[in-house]
Amino acid sequence: MSDVSQTIKRPKLDASSSEGEASTSSSGIYVCPFTLIPLEILAEVLSYTTSPQDILALARCNKHFCSILANNPGTDYVWKRARQRCLPPIPDPTIHFTEASYAALIFDKGTCEACGKPCLLYYASFAIKARICNSVSCIDTWVHEHAISLDSVPVRYLSIVKWLPHTERNAIGYPDSWTRNSLFYRLADYLRAVDEINKAKIKDSTWKAYVTAKEKLAPKLNLHMQVSVVLLFSHPGIQPGFVYIGRIRPQLEADIITVRQNQERRTEKINLNKRRQDVEKHYALVCAAYPSRLLPTLPEFMKLPTTQLMLTNSTPLGSSVLRTTHHSAIVELMDNDLKKWENEVREKFCEILGYKGWRSASTKKLHPTQRWDGRFRCKRCDEKYPEGGWDDRGLTLVGACSHVCRGLTKMERLNGVWSAELFVPDLKAIQAVRQVMKQLKIDPEDAESTDIIKNYTGCIQCLSCPVPILMTFPMMLAHCRRHEDPQFVALSHEEGILLGKRSMCFDTRKQVMENWKEKRNVKMISCRYCFLGCFFPGFGTEWDPYRGRYQVKGRPRPGEKEPSMQVEMDQADEKGEVSQSGSRVQDMFIDVDELVAYSGERDNYWHRKNKNKNPEIGRPRIVKYTFDGMRSHLKSKHGILWLGDEDVIQGDDYLAYFDIPR
């Protein structure tokens, strides 16, 4: 008895024992202090939580809390109060859910059905329990691989929609095709239902039994969908958004309309640019196919009625307008527009040349704009660049129609207005062409005049230059701008040979520019003015009444004796008309035989003229320049801004200049 009545003493705790050690039982097992809280107090504390998610997390801590909170009808009121305190309140679960499983359905996380990665979001659809990442790619993958839309269900299986759960409408954050335009069913559930229908329709009895069983599910499906819709809009992360959206809905709708209008304008602009590119390609094809045809500039081509019709056509992106142009009707309309535009332009430019209302029934007469003397200038370019430019030969009618002024930006070129009023007659070029054609006895109106000039084997000499400068017809059109009153004379092939026709250069600038890195620093050309001016005291031409044409000055007439070259030079020297700079003072005729015979006399002559300077000079030396050096030389010494082929020669000896063997 003494042993029984003996008092059991508590184990003595050291002062150094911590508070955590007090939760350790005598057997050494740790005991959570929260498990020692009485159930009534714990339930009262948990009933003040604002979300069942907190109670669910506590129930999953250990077996003690799981046993008293989960699947315990005595603590269901704790869950109910938490649901009511949640913002917004969560509706009551259906009969198939307990409070704990209902909270797990709402707040649990999982993996994305599309990509398989962990998804921290709630269900995208509570009705079909679809969990998807908040990614457009995952949404598209799920829609195409795991779902089927109501629009895709055949008529035979439309009865499935009565008892098969589907996605809720207006699911936040998902495409319009999902939320508004169509409902989606889980593909696995749909295929299973289709298989059941196919098996049930084998016999009428089985089909009736199947339909009866499924009709009983229809009311349950309605309740299930109602709860799912409420749960979808009861998400803690969703509902506050609806509160704010309701306040800003008027402004939000206006912003949405503005965004959609901007998108439509952007799409239309992209489509318009695509159609413009197609029209530009077609324009390039037309220009390549008809290089000599009278065609407008690209901005003017865009203004043609047929082109405007093609641009305003609501062609979808990706389709080519060029395919439309292969249609015979479209091509015919475009050709008619071009012909109409061409006739109007010809009349305007004909009036500019002074042939207003010109008409001719003869097919052997050229239109004034097709003649060699039908040249034009752009007033805007002449005002902006009065010094001219490279190969400034004026404009033919074809060139004027395709002319685009220099120095314009891309937008100015696209939006620029082309008009015939911008052009005036090129008076200097017209005067020069008429001079030469008159000497050659060519009628500008003759239809064969163009071929005659193209096949002309002679050359043209400028009488306004200090030395005999030879050139072709195209060179003359650019050269005439250097003089106020240009005078030209047409020479035969033989006369051109005497004045150095064989040394004429062609496309000098083009050859250098094509191989700029290689030929930029190569000294390959010489100045024709310096060479002729210092070697021959005088050159020129005169009108020969016996032959009825221009000829080289000093050439003996029939029955006259040819003058001596040395006598002519001595006479010029006695009169003091030959300066040390070598400028022209007297015109004379140079004969090939005399040039060879008196080459020694010429050397002695130049020895005498230059003995005070450099006695070692026998005859003029040709100074070669690079392309840039020649430009600087012509500008500084001769006042020529733009280098032409007629200004340069190639060769090392004056005899080679005249193609005379030594």
Helices and strands as residue ranges (DSSP letters): H 2-5, G 20-23, G 33-36, H 39-46, H 52-59, H 63-69, G 73-75, H 76-85, H 99-107, E 110-111, E 118-119, H 136-145, E 147-149, G 150-152, G 155-162, H 176-179, E 184-186, H 187-200, H 204-215, H 217-232, H 239-289, H 298-302, H 305-312, H 322-325, H 328-352, G 368-370, E 376-378, H 379-384, H 397-401, H 410-415, G 420-422, E 423-425, H 427-439, H 449-454, E 459-462, E 469-471, H 473-479, G 480-482, E 488-491, H 493-498, G 501-503, H 508-514, H 516-519, E 525-527, H 528-535, E 541-544, E 549-552, H 565-574, H 592-597, H 599-609, E 624-625, H 627-637, G 645-647, E 648-649, H 654-657
